[in-house]
Amino acid sequence: MLHIIEQNIFRICGTTANAKIREILANISKIKAYTRVDKTIDFPLDLKEEGLEKPDRSITRLEKALLELHTPEIFLKNSLFWFYNITSNQEKAALYLSQDNFKKARDFYKKDDDFGSIISLSTLLLLKNNRKLAIKTINKLFLNKEIQNNFLDYLSNINGVYFTFNELDLLYTYLDMLSLDIKPEIISKIYRELYSLHPDNNIFTEALERLSSNNKHITYKDTIKLIENIKTQELSTLNLAESEDTLKSIKQKMRKINKYFSNKSREYISICDKIADALYILGNKIIKEEKNDKQMLLYAFDLFNTGYNYCKSPIMQNKFEEKIDKVDDLLQRLEQEDSK
């Protein structure tokens, strides 16, 4: 489930997204009072039956939530992923939500065509893991100027704080938050379908460009994480199946990296050098600690060869050549011992 829904600041405070500050403060006071006597309090929109992670209602988190309500970017993020009760139909929908009757809640959200109903319905669909319909629903907000302007007007003066956003702020914020928990490729697939139906609409072009940028960032971050895992790999927990997976993962990540960075870019060269360094470290561990294990030496041979192919530094390439020769010597020694 999306973290922005599970730990939404309005869920933490036990309110709808359009709650007035006095209602939020009242709920925070209740939560604090219960916390002091080691008790917890439930609110109608906790949605516990959906298997969501419990909202963090620690005193520290509540204090932080109050600050976030007055921070434009954070307020917008949370406002795009929670429920509203501005209209009578939304009030009825919220009541059904509190009773875990999602079908009835959905029916009432569908009755209105305003920003509160669109965002609420999209959030409900995400809760039910219907991503495609959730994205199609929220796009009404991005495509309909009147609905969009009403939402921007609402955001411009909420709880006495003046916020200024534009239509791309809405789109980019929604996509960025979605990309944290859903792979951008999956979201892109839905937007490509929408783009094919509306090729003249620049919103879908903007969405696809933003998702490409998000994917680029996530791919880079994931690759760095993989590299760190390789560097800290303990030989005692390493088996050959995992070893093959490691090299396969590197090749998969590098295919993705190649999609987003040119071979001469600073980022690409940096990644290549980091991979080479990690493979060199792991290969060295193996030839020091497992020099009598033929299978592990063969794995070290693959590591050094792969590292050699990725590294850009001639000095480092020479080091890899030396290690490849050393592993080859160790393998020959083992073969000679086996033949005796």
N, C-alpha and C positions, 0 to 999 in steps of 0.2 A: 504493500500500500504506500501511496505517496506520503512522504514525511510532512509535506506542507499541509496535508489534511489531518494526519494523526496529531501533529503538534502545532496545529493552527492556533494563533494567539487568541482567536475568538472561542475556539473549543476549550483552550486552557482557562479562559475567563468565564466559560459557561454561558456565552451569549450568542446571538445571531451576529452577522457581519455588520448590520446597520444599528447595533445597540448604541445608545447614548452613553456618554462617559459616566454619568451618575449610576447607570445600571451596572456597568463594568466595575466601577469602584465598590458598589454594594456587594457584588459577587466576590470580589477579591477580599473584602473584609470578612465575609462569611467563611471563605476558604481558610484564611489565616486563623480565624477563631477556632475552627475545627482542628486545624493543624496543631495548635497549641495544646489541645487535649488529646493528641494522637488519634484523631478520627479523620475520616474522609467524607466528602460531600459529593453527591452526584447531581448532575444537571440534565434537563430534558434532552439536550442535543449531544450527550456524551457518546451515544451510539455504541454502547458496549457490546451489543449482540453481533456487531459486524466483525468482531475479532480484531478491532483496532488496538494498537499499542496505547496504553494508558496515557492520558495527558499529563505532562510534568507540571504539577501544581506545588512545587516547592516554593518557599518564600522567595528565594533568589530568582527563580524563573518568573514569578509573578511581578516582581519589581522590574525585571528586564522587559516583560510584556508591556508594562505601562509606558516605558520609554519607547518601545517599538511602535506603539499606537500613535506616537507623535513623530515617527520617522517615515517620511513619504514613501521611499522604496519598499520598506518592510510592510508598511500598511497596505500598499497596493498588492504585494505578493499574497498576503493573507486574504485580502478582499476578493481576489479572483478564485479562491478555492474554499469558499464556505457558503453557508446558507443565509438567506434573507427572509424577513417577514414584514415587508413594507406594505404589501397589499393584503386584502382579506384572504385571497386564495393562497398566498404564501404563508399566512398565519395558520390556515388549515393544513397546509402541507407540512409545516414545522410540527404541528400537533401529531400528525400521522407518523412523521419521522421519529418522534419521541416514543411512539408506540411500536416502532419497528415495522410499520406497515409501509414499505417502500413503494409498492404499486400505487396505493392511494396518494402518497406524497407526490410521486411522479405525475399522476393524472392532474393534480391541482397546480403543479408548477407549469404544466403544459397549457393551462387556461389563459395565462397572461404572456404577453410578448414584450416584457420590459427587462432591463438589465438584471434586476434581482432574481427574476424567474429563470432567465437564461443561465446565469452563473450558478444558481442553486441546482438546476437540473443537470448541468454539466458536472458539478461536484458529485451529485448523487450517482450519475452514470460512471464516474471514475471509481466511486466506492464499490459499485457492482462490477468493476473491471471491464466495462464496455467502453474501451478507449476511443474506438472509431466514432461512435455516436456522440461521445462526450466532446470530442474535438469538433465535429460537425455542428454541434449545438452551440459551443462557445463562439464559433465563427460568425454567428449572427451578430454578436457584439462588435466584432471587428469590421463587419461588412455594412451594417446598417448605421448610417450617419446619425440619424435621430436618436436611436438607442445609445449609441456611443457617446454622443454629446450629453445626454441625460446622465450617463454614468460619470463622465468627466466633470460635469457640474456638481454632481453629488460628492465626488472626491475632492473638489476644489475647496470645500469648506465644511469639513466634517469634524465634529467635536471642537469647534473653535480654532482649528488649525488650517491654514491655507496651503493646499497642495496644488501643484501645476503639473499636469501630464498631457501627453498627446497620444494620438492613435497608435503610433509605433511603440510607445512605452508600454501600452497595454499588451500588444502582440508579443513583443520581445520578452516582457516579464513572464507572461504565461508560458511561452516556449522554454525559457530558461529554467523555470521551476519544474516543468514537466520533464525536461531532459535529465534532471538530477536522478530520477527514479525509473524513467522509461528510456530505452535506448533511442537516440535521435534517429537511427535508421528506421525504426518502427514508426515514429511520428512522421518522418519524411515520406514514407510510403503512403500514408493517409493524405498528406498534403499534395503529393504528386497526383493522386487520384482527383483531389479537389481542383488542382491546377488544370488537369486535362478537361474538366467540365467548365472551367472559367479561365481560359488562357489569357484573357485580356485584363484580368484583375490583378493588380500589382501586389495586393496583400499576400497572395499565395506565393508569388515570386520572393517577396521579402521574407516570408516564413521559411521557404526552402533555403535561402541564403543564410539565415540565422541558424538553422538547424545544421547546416554544413559547418558553420563556424563552431557550434557547440560540439559537434562530433569530432572536429579537429582537436579541440581543447581536451575533450574526454579521452580520446585515443592517446594523446601525448601523455596525459596524467596516468592512464592505465599502463602505458609502456614503462614509464618511470617506476611505477609500483612493482611491475614484473621484474625489472632490473634489480631493484632493492631486494626482492625475494630471492633472486638467484645469488646475489652477493652474500646473503646471510644463511644460505642453505646449509643445514647440518648434515654431514655425510651419514651420520647414524640413522637419520630418518629418510634417507634417499633410497629409492628403489629404481630399478631400470625402467619400469613402466612410466614412472614420474619423469625420469630423465628424458625419455623420448617426448613426453608431453611438453617439457620445458623448451626443447628445441623447436617443436611444432608451434608452440605459443609465440616464440620469438619471430618465426617466419610469418605467422598470421598477423602479428602486430606490425611488422615491418611492411607487409603488403598494404595495410591500412595507412601507415605513416606515409608511404609513397603516394597515396591518393591525395594527401593534403599538403605535403611539403616537397619542394623540388630537391633534387639530389645535391644541389649546391647551396641550399639554404642553411643558415646557422643552426636552426632547430634540428634538421635532418642529420647534419654532421655531429651535433652534440649527442643525439640519441645513439648514433652508430658507435661513437667513442665510448659512451656509457655502457652499451651492450658488450663491446669488446672487452672493456675493463672487468665487467662482472663475470664474463665467461673465462677470462684469464685467471681470476681469483678462484673460481670454482674448479677449473681444470688443475690448478696448482695444488689445491687441497687434495684432489684425488691422487695425483702422482706422489704426494708425500705420504698419505695415509693408506692408500689402497694399491700400492705398486705391485702387489702379488695377485691382484684380482684382474684377470684378463678382460672380463666384461666391463668392469669399471674403467679400465685403461682405454678400451675402445670408445667408451663414452667420452673420456677426457680428450681422445683424439678428435672426436666429432666437435667437441666444444672449442678446441683450439682452431680447427679448420673453419668453423663458423665465425669465430672471433676474427680470424685473419681476413675473411671475406668482407666483414663489416668495418673493420678499423680503417681509418684514413691516414694515420700517422706512419711514415716509413720506419721510424724507430720501433713503434709498437709491432709493426708487421714482422720486423726482424726478430723480436722477442717471441712472437708466435711461431715463427719458423724454427727457432731453437727448441721450443717446447714440443713441437710436432716431431722433430728429430729425436728428442729425448724419449717421448712415448713410444716411438717406433723402435728404439733400442731396447726399451723395457719389454715390449711385446716379443721381440726377437729372443731376448734372454729367457722369457717364460716358455717360448716354444722349444728352445734348446733343452731346457730342464725337463719339459714334458716328454721329449724324444729319448731321453736317457733311460 
